[in-house]
Amino acid sequence: MIGVIETEGDCAEWSFPADPTAVRTARAVVRKQLAHWGLGTLGDVTVLLVSELVTNSLRYASGPIGVRLVRPSGTPGVLRAEVSDPLPDPPLERQATPDDEGGRGLQLVACSASRWGTRQGHTGKTVWFELTLPA
């Protein structure tokens, strides 16, 4: 993964080719992993946000796309999802007009996640978001 910052705690990661089927496959593996961890209640929102970020990567990058889920041991009560690609340019949040067919992905992430951001790696970037685990 590009710009990995924490490996302590539960972690699952996958790499997908820059192919349209990556979105569907990413949704399936994320949902399955969340169920395995007993976090099925976070499935819908996590899958939606990962889908948006993988779609953005497919739209702009031509290399492999990494997806990683982390339950950091140093930050209990948090699920972090990360999507990495080889394009170094950070994504730009924009205001979509009602007639725009796209441009709402980062707005969804910003509104749904407790925190989100980007970080640069040696060869690309990672866009991440955090969700609060249910009590």
C-alpha positions, 0 to 999 in steps of 0.5 A: 500500500502507498503511504502505509502509516500503521500496521498494528491491529486488525488489518486486511488489504487487497490489490486490484487491477485498474479495471472496472470490475475492481469496484464490484470486487472491492465491495464484495471483499470489504463487506465479507471482511466486515462481516468476519470482524462482526462489523456488518452494521458498518457494511453499507456505508463502508462499501459505499465510500470504498466504491466511490474512492475506487471509482475515482482511482479508476477514473484518473489512475492507470495502475493497481488500486489498493484497498485496506481496512484497519482496526488500529490498536492505538485508536480503539473504536475506529475503522479506517479504510484506505484506497491507494493508487499510483497517481500522486495528485490528491483528489479535489473535492468539488461542488457538483451542480444538480445536473452533474453526473459526477463529482459527489464522491468526496462529498459523500466521504466528507459527510459520512466519515468521522475523519478523512484525508489523503497522504502522499507515498513514494509513488502515489497517494492514499485517500483514507476515511475513518468510521466510528465503530458501533458501541 
